[in-house]
C-alpha cells in the first residue's frame, strides 16, 4: 500500500514539475481561457453577466472566476496567477477524488492508482489544467455527484442531485450526465 502512495506522489510531482512552469504564463492558453478570464475580470469590475456582457457558459464558472479575481485583489495578489493556482489545485483535488472514487468502486489500490494517474496525465485534462476552463470544475462536481450517488442514502442522493446541478450550471455539457 505504501508503494502505491509513493508512486502517486512521484508521478504527481513529475507531472506538476512539467505543468507548473507552463502554467505560470501571462499568455492565454486558448480562446476559452482568454474569454473566461476576460469575462470574469469584467464581472469583478462591476459588469453584470448576461446583461452587460454575453457569455457562452452558464454562470458558475464565470462567477467563480470573478470571485477569485476579487479575492486576489483584496489580498494584493496578481489575479491571473490566483486563477492559475486555483486551476492547478482543482486538477490536484480531482486527481485525489478520482483515486478515492476508484478505490471505492473497485476496492483495489492498483486500479485506483492507475485511474488517478491516467486522469493526471491524459492530454485533454492536462491541457485544461493549464488555463481557466469550465470543464475541470464541471468534472469535479460530476465526480462528487457520483460519489454521493453511490451511497444511496436519502441525504447522499440529495447531495448527488445538488452537485449534478452545480455541474450543469458550470458547463452545459453536463446536462446529459
C-alpha positions as a Python dict, from the first residue, in 0.01 Angstrom:
ca = {
    (1, 'X'): (0, 0, 0),
    (2, 'X'): (281, 243, 82),
    (3, 'X'): (443, 176, -257),
    (4, 'X'): (126, 291, -432),
    (5, 'X'): (123, 616, -239),
    (6, 'X'): (490, 669, -324),
    (7, 'X'): (416, 606, -694),
    (8, 'X'): (126, 854, -677),
    (9, 'X'): (345, 1111, -510),
    (10, 'X'): (638, 1068, -752),
    (11, 'X'): (426, 1071, -1068),
    (12, 'X'): (218, 1361, -939),
    (13, 'X'): (536, 1555, -858),
    (14, 'X'): (680, 1484, -1203),
    (15, 'X'): (365, 1594, -1381),
    (16, 'X'): (345, 1910, -1176),
    (17, 'X'): (715, 1978, -1234),
    (18, 'X'): (617, 1997, -1602),
    (19, 'X'): (279, 2168, -1560),
    (20, 'X'): (367, 2446, -1317),
    (21, 'X'): (636, 2613, -1532),
    (22, 'X'): (397, 2606, -1830),
    (23, 'X'): (112, 2725, -1612),
    (24, 'X'): (281, 3038, -1482),
    (25, 'X'): (243, 3225, -1804),
    (26, 'X'): (68, 3552, -1872),
    (27, 'X'): (-38, 3426, -2212),
    (28, 'X'): (-376, 3274, -2278),
    (29, 'X'): (-378, 2901, -2332),
    (30, 'X'): (-660, 2913, -2587),
    (31, 'X'): (-970, 3111, -2678),
    (32, 'X'): (-1177, 2968, -2390),
    (33, 'X'): (-914, 3055, -2131),
    (34, 'X'): (-884, 3411, -2257),
    (35, 'X'): (-1258, 3454, -2296),
    (36, 'X'): (-1341, 3323, -1948),
    (37, 'X'): (-1064, 3526, -1783),
    (38, 'X'): (-1179, 3842, -1961),
    (39, 'X'): (-1546, 3796, -1869),
    (40, 'X'): (-1453, 3708, -1508),
    (41, 'X'): (-1233, 4019, -1489),
    (42, 'X'): (-1514, 4236, -1627),
    (43, 'X'): (-1753, 4089, -1369),
    (44, 'X'): (-1500, 4153, -1090),
    (45, 'X'): (-1508, 4516, -1205),
    (46, 'X'): (-1885, 4551, -1181),
    (47, 'X'): (-2020, 4427, -1513),
    (48, 'X'): (-2336, 4216, -1482),
    (49, 'X'): (-2326, 3880, -1656),
    (50, 'X'): (-2576, 3832, -1942),
    (51, 'X'): (-2692, 4194, -1914),
    (52, 'X'): (-2370, 4386, -1979),
    (53, 'X'): (-2158, 4105, -2121),
    (54, 'X'): (-2260, 3792, -2306),
    (55, 'X'): (-2106, 3457, -2216),
    (56, 'X'): (-2101, 3114, -2376),
    (57, 'X'): (-2140, 2929, -2045),
    (58, 'X'): (-2377, 2909, -1751),
    (59, 'X'): (-2284, 3138, -1460),
    (60, 'X'): (-2092, 2930, -1203),
    (61, 'X'): (-1762, 2914, -1390),
    (62, 'X'): (-1761, 3286, -1457),
    (63, 'X'): (-1882, 3382, -1110),
    (64, 'X'): (-1610, 3163, -960),
    (65, 'X'): (-1350, 3334, -1179),
    (66, 'X'): (-1481, 3674, -1073),
    (67, 'X'): (-1470, 3573, -706),
    (68, 'X'): (-1110, 3450, -746),
    (69, 'X'): (-1012, 3781, -905),
    (70, 'X'): (-1179, 3981, -630),
    (71, 'X'): (-1007, 3763, -369),
    (72, 'X'): (-673, 3822, -540),
    (73, 'X'): (-729, 4196, -546),
    (74, 'X'): (-825, 4202, -178),
    (75, 'X'): (-513, 4001, -91),
    (76, 'X'): (-289, 4212, -315),
    (77, 'X'): (-208, 3917, -542),
    (78, 'X'): (-199, 3910, -922),
    (79, 'X'): (-542, 3793, -1034),
    (80, 'X'): (-419, 3584, -1327),
    (81, 'X'): (-182, 3383, -1108),
    (82, 'X'): (-450, 3338, -843),
    (83, 'X'): (-681, 3186, -1106),
    (84, 'X'): (-394, 2973, -1240),
    (85, 'X'): (-318, 2847, -887),
    (86, 'X'): (-685, 2760, -840),
    (87, 'X'): (-681, 2563, -1167),
    (88, 'X'): (-378, 2364, -1053),
    (89, 'X'): (-529, 2294, -711),
    (90, 'X'): (-856, 2188, -873),
    (91, 'X'): (-666, 1947, -1100),
    (92, 'X'): (-488, 1801, -799),
    (93, 'X'): (-813, 1775, -598),
    (94, 'X'): (-980, 1597, -891),
    (95, 'X'): (-682, 1361, -914),
    (96, 'X'): (-731, 1269, -547),
    (97, 'X'): (-1108, 1244, -583),
    (98, 'X'): (-1068, 1002, -873),
    (99, 'X'): (-838, 790, -659),
    (100, 'X'): (-1091, 785, -372),
    (101, 'X'): (-1384, 714, -603),
    (102, 'X'): (-1199, 441, -793),
    (103, 'X'): (-1088, 280, -469),
    (104, 'X'): (-1446, 279, -351),
    (105, 'X'): (-1581, 129, -675),
    (106, 'X'): (-1309, -127, -748),
    (107, 'X'): (-1178, -179, -394),
    (108, 'X'): (-828, -232, -530),
    (109, 'X'): (-549, 19, -475),
    (110, 'X'): (-362, -61, -800),
    (111, 'X'): (-674, 8, -1010),
    (112, 'X'): (-749, 325, -815),
    (113, 'X'): (-390, 438, -858),
    (114, 'X'): (-395, 371, -1230),
    (115, 'X'): (-727, 555, -1266),
    (116, 'X'): (-591, 861, -1088),
    (117, 'X'): (-266, 858, -1284),
    (118, 'X'): (-446, 828, -1617),
    (119, 'X'): (-652, 1136, -1527),
    (120, 'X'): (-342, 1324, -1420),
    (121, 'X'): (-157, 1269, -1747),
    (122, 'X'): (-437, 1238, -2004),
    (123, 'X'): (-372, 1511, -2260),
    (124, 'X'): (-710, 1683, -2251),
    (125, 'X'): (-711, 1705, -1869),
    (126, 'X'): (-352, 1818, -1872),
    (127, 'X'): (-433, 2088, -2129),
    (128, 'X'): (-741, 2205, -1941),
    (129, 'X'): (-543, 2235, -1619),
    (130, 'X'): (-313, 2489, -1784),
    (131, 'X'): (-584, 2752, -1819),
    (132, 'X'): (-914, 2861, -1674),
    (133, 'X'): (-1156, 2624, -1844),
    (134, 'X'): (-1506, 2528, -1728),
    (135, 'X'): (-1460, 2153, -1778),
    (136, 'X'): (-1236, 2089, -1474),
    (137, 'X'): (-1491, 2244, -1238),
    (138, 'X'): (-1772, 2059, -1416),
    (139, 'X'): (-1583, 1728, -1387),
    (140, 'X'): (-1511, 1792, -1019),
    (141, 'X'): (-1882, 1848, -949),
    (142, 'X'): (-1980, 1540, -1153),
    (143, 'X'): (-1734, 1321, -964),
    (144, 'X'): (-1881, 1438, -634),
    (145, 'X'): (-2227, 1363, -774),
    (146, 'X'): (-2117, 1006, -849),
    (147, 'X'): (-1950, 975, -509),
    (148, 'X'): (-2269, 1072, -326),
    (149, 'X'): (-2489, 872, -565),
    (150, 'X'): (-2305, 555, -465),
    (151, 'X'): (-2407, 599, -100),
    (152, 'X'): (-2774, 558, -193),
    (153, 'X'): (-2900, 723, 125),
    (154, 'X'): (-3161, 997, 100),
    (155, 'X'): (-2918, 1270, 207),
    (156, 'X'): (-2647, 1145, -27),
    (157, 'X'): (-2887, 1135, -321),
    (158, 'X'): (-2986, 1494, -248),
    (159, 'X'): (-2617, 1590, -243),
    (160, 'X'): (-2569, 1399, -568),
    (161, 'X'): (-2850, 1599, -727),
    (162, 'X'): (-2702, 1923, -591),
    (163, 'X'): (-2357, 1852, -737),
    (164, 'X'): (-2515, 1745, -1067),
    (165, 'X'): (-2700, 2076, -1079),
    (166, 'X'): (-2382, 2267, -999),
    (167, 'X'): (-2213, 2085, -1288),
    (168, 'X'): (-2489, 2185, -1531),
    (169, 'X'): (-2468, 2547, -1415),
    (170, 'X'): (-2093, 2531, -1475),
    (171, 'X'): (-2096, 2386, -1825),
    (172, 'X'): (-2399, 2284, -2032),
    (173, 'X'): (-2227, 1965, -2147),
    (174, 'X'): (-2303, 1820, -1804),
    (175, 'X'): (-2678, 1808, -1881),
    (176, 'X'): (-2669, 1458, -2037),
    (177, 'X'): (-2498, 1318, -1730),
}
